Amino acid sequence: MISTKGRYALRVMIDLAENDDGKFIPLKEVADRQGISKKYLEIIVKDLVKGKLVSGASGKGGGYKLCRKPEDYTVGEILDLTESSSMTTVACLAENAEKCPRAAACQTLPMWAEFDQMVHDFFYGKKLSDLL
């Protein structure tokens, strides 16, 4: 399940792309347009800056803007950065998961792995520009 944080991160990225005029966009403007608490967006954009998806500037004329063109971002990279838990379907497929003692005999594991690959390919196949 995609969290609110992941969904809002996509909305922030779309908003920054749609309102890009080369200048930094104040977070208050994004919050007002998106109907999302500025306080909550501050948490989200902190992760986006740390992940080098957006750049920020403080003070007069400050705000946020994309680091790259919208077609150079995938939805997958945005969600992977902002989702606090793994986007895998089952715990045994999560990165750094302990080896499951039943993995060799598990009849459903190949299905879960295939499903996770489909989800990965779907989100990494979608560009931010596709959502504009």
Backbone bond lengths (Angstrom), bond angles and torsions (degrees), N, CA, C in turn:
res aa  C-N    CA-C-N  psi(-1)  N-CA   C-N-CA  omega(-1)  CA-C   N-CA-C  phi
1 M - - - 1.442 - - 1.528 108.96 -
2 I 1.301 116.16 133.63 1.465 121.09 178.12 1.522 107.95 -83.75
3 S 1.318 115.99 129.37 1.463 121.10 -177.55 1.530 111.68 -76.33
4 T 1.314 114.26 168.42 1.461 120.86 174.69 1.528 109.74 -59.05
5 K 1.313 116.98 -39.44 1.464 121.05 -179.73 1.527 111.08 -59.01
6 G 1.326 117.18 -44.79 1.458 120.80 178.62 1.520 112.05 -65.31
7 R 1.322 116.52 -43.27 1.472 120.27 179.65 1.525 110.89 -65.13
8 Y 1.328 116.74 -41.32 1.466 119.87 179.16 1.527 111.45 -68.69
9 A 1.319 117.25 -34.78 1.471 120.35 177.29 1.526 109.73 -60.82
10 L 1.315 116.67 -41.13 1.469 119.76 176.41 1.522 110.78 -63.15
11 R 1.320 116.98 -41.68 1.470 120.06 178.97 1.529 111.68 -63.67
12 V 1.331 116.92 -39.21 1.470 121.02 176.97 1.521 109.84 -62.65
13 M 1.320 116.60 -47.14 1.462 120.68 -178.67 1.527 110.78 -62.48
14 I 1.312 117.31 -41.50 1.470 121.19 177.87 1.528 109.63 -63.67
15 D 1.327 116.67 -45.16 1.466 121.11 -179.37 1.526 110.50 -60.80
16 L 1.323 117.24 -45.07 1.466 120.18 179.03 1.520 111.26 -62.55
17 A 1.320 116.50 -38.14 1.468 120.30 178.71 1.526 111.19 -68.05
18 E 1.317 116.86 -44.54 1.472 120.88 -177.29 1.524 112.85 -68.61
19 N 1.316 116.94 -27.16 1.464 120.76 -176.03 1.519 112.92 -108.76
20 D 1.314 116.38 17.48 1.460 121.63 -178.13 1.529 110.76 -71.09
21 D 1.323 114.44 118.99 1.466 119.95 173.70 1.526 109.80 -126.11
22 G 1.336 114.80 17.64 1.463 120.19 -179.92 1.517 113.37 91.71
23 K 1.330 117.18 -13.52 1.463 121.26 -179.22 1.525 109.70 -103.04
24 F 1.326 114.95 163.64 1.455 119.92 175.12 1.526 109.08 -70.63
25 I 1.322 115.80 141.36 1.469 121.68 -177.77 1.525 108.04 -106.15
26 P 1.339 117.01 121.44 1.467 119.77 179.22 1.538 111.31 -58.98
27 L 1.317 115.55 138.63 1.459 120.63 -178.42 1.525 111.31 -63.13
28 K 1.322 116.88 -30.53 1.466 120.01 178.35 1.522 110.57 -60.98
29 E 1.318 117.16 -38.30 1.474 120.36 178.33 1.523 110.92 -65.68
30 V 1.317 116.39 -41.77 1.468 120.44 178.10 1.529 109.08 -62.98
31 A 1.333 116.03 -46.70 1.468 121.15 -179.48 1.521 111.10 -59.14
32 D 1.323 116.65 -43.86 1.476 120.54 -180.00 1.524 111.27 -64.60
33 R 1.327 117.06 -45.69 1.471 120.01 -179.38 1.527 111.84 -65.03
34 Q 1.322 116.21 -37.06 1.459 120.71 -175.06 1.528 113.52 -90.53
35 G 1.326 117.03 -11.01 1.456 119.95 -178.85 1.520 112.06 65.80
36 I 1.331 115.54 37.52 1.462 122.07 -179.76 1.530 107.95 -122.01
37 S 1.310 116.10 143.09 1.456 121.68 178.47 1.530 111.15 -56.20
38 K 1.328 116.32 130.81 1.462 120.67 177.79 1.525 110.39 -61.10
39 K 1.321 116.14 -36.98 1.464 121.30 179.73 1.542 110.72 -60.41
40 Y 1.326 116.46 -42.76 1.466 120.39 179.55 1.534 110.06 -69.74
41 L 1.319 116.56 -38.46 1.465 119.65 178.93 1.525 111.89 -64.89
42 E 1.326 116.74 -30.71 1.468 119.85 177.97 1.531 110.65 -60.74
43 I 1.312 116.53 -38.19 1.467 121.33 177.85 1.530 109.97 -65.53
44 I 1.326 115.43 -43.51 1.467 120.74 -177.34 1.524 111.35 -67.45
45 V 1.334 117.17 -47.71 1.468 118.52 -177.39 1.521 111.84 -68.19
46 K 1.328 117.04 -25.80 1.473 119.36 175.03 1.524 109.46 -59.97
47 D 1.331 116.71 -43.73 1.472 120.72 177.00 1.522 111.32 -66.17
48 L 1.323 117.16 -39.37 1.467 121.17 -179.33 1.528 111.17 -65.87
49 V 1.339 116.59 -37.04 1.467 120.87 176.91 1.527 109.70 -69.39
50 K 1.320 116.03 -46.10 1.465 120.81 179.82 1.531 110.68 -59.42
51 G 1.326 116.83 -36.42 1.455 121.47 178.73 1.519 113.78 -83.82
52 K 1.329 116.01 3.70 1.465 122.94 178.11 1.531 113.79 61.53
53 L 1.341 115.51 32.50 1.462 119.92 174.57 1.518 110.53 -91.84
54 V 1.322 116.82 -30.97 1.463 121.50 175.49 1.522 108.67 -132.52
55 S 1.315 115.65 158.60 1.462 120.27 174.13 1.517 107.63 -115.67
56 G 1.308 115.28 151.28 1.451 120.51 -178.01 1.512 111.58 -128.96
57 A 1.322 114.35 154.34 1.460 121.26 175.95 1.519 107.43 -140.65
58 S 1.330 115.88 138.35 1.458 119.27 179.59 1.521 110.31 -101.14
59 G 1.317 114.68 167.58 1.451 120.51 178.63 1.522 112.51 87.95
60 K 1.338 114.41 -169.91 1.456 120.16 -179.36 1.529 109.57 -61.32
61 G 1.322 115.53 130.91 1.454 120.10 -178.00 1.522 112.59 80.87
62 G 1.324 116.03 7.63 1.453 120.86 -177.81 1.523 112.59 -84.50
63 G 1.298 114.49 176.28 1.452 121.68 -179.05 1.514 108.75 147.20
64 Y 1.321 115.51 -145.00 1.460 121.06 -176.15 1.518 111.06 -135.77
65 K 1.327 115.05 153.98 1.458 120.99 173.02 1.519 109.07 -153.86
66 L 1.303 115.12 160.00 1.455 120.75 179.45 1.523 110.11 -67.18
67 C 1.314 116.39 148.28 1.463 121.44 176.32 1.525 111.50 -86.07
68 R 1.340 116.05 -23.17 1.458 120.99 -177.12 1.524 109.03 -132.95
69 K 1.311 115.66 176.19 1.455 121.54 175.19 1.527 109.09 -73.19
70 P 1.336 118.40 148.97 1.472 120.93 -178.90 1.530 114.06 -53.82
71 E 1.311 117.54 -33.42 1.471 120.06 -179.39 1.538 112.37 -73.64
72 D 1.337 116.67 -8.13 1.459 120.80 179.59 1.527 113.34 -97.11
73 Y 1.331 116.99 3.79 1.466 122.18 176.47 1.519 108.75 -110.43
74 T 1.328 116.23 142.29 1.459 119.26 170.56 1.529 108.08 -106.50
75 V 1.319 114.97 150.54 1.463 120.11 175.94 1.529 108.60 -60.30
76 G 1.320 116.59 -37.69 1.458 120.75 -179.93 1.510 113.86 -58.13
77 E 1.324 117.81 -43.78 1.460 119.30 -178.78 1.524 110.93 -67.81
78 I 1.323 117.75 -34.37 1.464 121.24 178.43 1.530 109.68 -67.27
79 L 1.326 116.75 -46.21 1.463 120.41 -179.84 1.525 111.40 -67.54
80 D 1.320 117.54 -41.83 1.465 119.48 178.91 1.524 111.52 -60.79
81 L 1.310 116.80 -36.58 1.459 121.14 -179.99 1.528 111.52 -70.28
82 T 1.312 117.36 -38.72 1.465 120.26 -170.82 1.523 115.05 -97.80
83 E 1.314 117.69 -16.96 1.465 119.69 178.61 1.520 108.87 -80.25
84 S 1.327 116.27 122.38 1.466 120.12 -176.95 1.523 111.90 -74.57
85 S 1.301 116.78 -27.01 1.462 118.91 177.23 1.521 108.81 -108.83
86 S 1.289 114.02 161.08 1.460 120.34 -179.55 1.521 110.24 -61.76
87 M 1.312 116.46 146.70 1.461 120.40 178.42 1.528 111.03 -90.93
88 T 1.324 116.88 11.79 1.454 119.16 178.14 1.520 110.58 -74.83
89 T 1.311 115.03 153.61 1.454 121.91 -176.40 1.521 112.80 -72.23
90 V 1.314 116.09 -42.46 1.462 120.99 -178.44 1.527 109.38 -125.04
91 A 1.327 115.91 148.52 1.460 121.96 -173.82 1.525 113.15 -58.54
92 C 1.328 117.39 -34.80 1.466 119.02 -175.43 1.528 112.90 -68.81
93 L 1.336 118.02 -14.49 1.464 120.73 178.66 1.530 112.87 -96.61
94 A 1.321 116.01 -5.05 1.463 119.81 -179.15 1.523 110.51 -67.16
95 E 1.323 114.93 148.95 1.457 120.14 177.10 1.520 108.67 -60.48
96 N 1.306 117.02 137.89 1.468 124.15 -179.20 1.529 113.66 66.71
97 A 1.318 117.92 17.93 1.463 120.81 177.31 1.523 109.28 -71.92
98 E 1.317 115.25 147.71 1.453 119.27 175.01 1.522 108.62 -66.24
99 K 1.314 116.05 145.43 1.465 120.04 -179.75 1.520 108.91 -64.06
100 C 1.310 114.92 126.97 1.459 121.03 -179.69 1.529 109.18 -77.40
101 P 1.318 117.54 128.32 1.453 119.18 -179.78 1.536 113.02 -67.42
102 R 1.321 117.09 -16.16 1.460 120.99 -179.79 1.526 113.24 -99.00
103 A 1.315 117.39 0.55 1.468 120.71 -173.83 1.528 113.39 -53.00
104 A 1.310 117.34 -43.95 1.469 120.66 -177.12 1.522 112.02 -66.07
105 A 1.326 117.01 -29.40 1.467 121.02 -177.46 1.526 113.20 -102.66
106 C 1.310 116.79 -3.03 1.468 120.33 -175.06 1.530 110.49 -73.13
107 Q 1.300 115.46 118.21 1.464 120.13 -178.20 1.523 112.65 -78.96
108 T 1.330 117.53 -17.92 1.470 119.74 -178.40 1.523 112.88 -97.03
109 L 1.327 118.16 -15.87 1.462 120.99 -176.31 1.530 113.54 -55.73
110 P 1.339 119.91 -44.16 1.466 118.65 178.46 1.540 112.71 -60.29
111 M 1.324 116.78 -35.83 1.465 119.94 178.15 1.524 110.44 -65.06
112 W 1.350 117.78 -45.23 1.462 121.02 179.78 1.522 110.59 -64.25
113 A 1.305 116.88 -40.36 1.468 120.65 178.96 1.528 110.59 -63.74
114 E 1.321 116.50 -42.38 1.463 120.16 178.10 1.527 111.02 -64.13
115 F 1.331 116.58 -42.83 1.462 120.55 178.58 1.526 110.92 -62.17
116 D 1.339 116.91 -46.11 1.460 120.36 178.72 1.524 111.62 -60.11
117 Q 1.320 116.74 -38.28 1.466 120.45 178.35 1.532 110.55 -65.61
118 M 1.324 116.46 -39.65 1.475 120.41 177.90 1.528 110.81 -62.84
119 V 1.332 116.59 -43.15 1.471 120.92 178.83 1.521 109.68 -63.74
120 H 1.323 116.75 -46.05 1.462 121.32 178.49 1.531 110.54 -57.94
121 D 1.320 116.25 -50.57 1.460 120.64 -178.43 1.530 111.42 -62.23
122 F 1.331 116.57 -37.49 1.468 120.18 178.92 1.520 110.45 -62.78
123 F 1.339 117.49 -53.68 1.466 120.37 -176.49 1.517 112.73 -68.92
124 Y 1.329 118.30 -34.38 1.455 120.22 178.05 1.526 111.97 -80.30
125 G 1.304 116.44 -12.37 1.464 120.89 175.69 1.524 112.71 -89.51
126 K 1.329 116.98 -11.99 1.466 122.23 178.27 1.516 109.05 -95.95
127 K 1.302 115.80 129.78 1.464 121.91 177.25 1.521 109.12 -96.89
128 L 1.326 116.27 154.62 1.453 120.47 174.60 1.524 109.87 -56.29
129 S 1.314 116.52 -38.09 1.466 121.10 179.77 1.531 112.22 -62.11
130 D 1.342 117.60 -25.93 1.471 120.66 177.66 1.532 111.61 -67.35
131 L 1.321 116.19 -22.11 1.460 120.60 -177.11 1.516 113.17 -92.70
132 L 1.311 116.57 -7.02 1.478 120.25 -177.90 1.519 110.93 -79.82
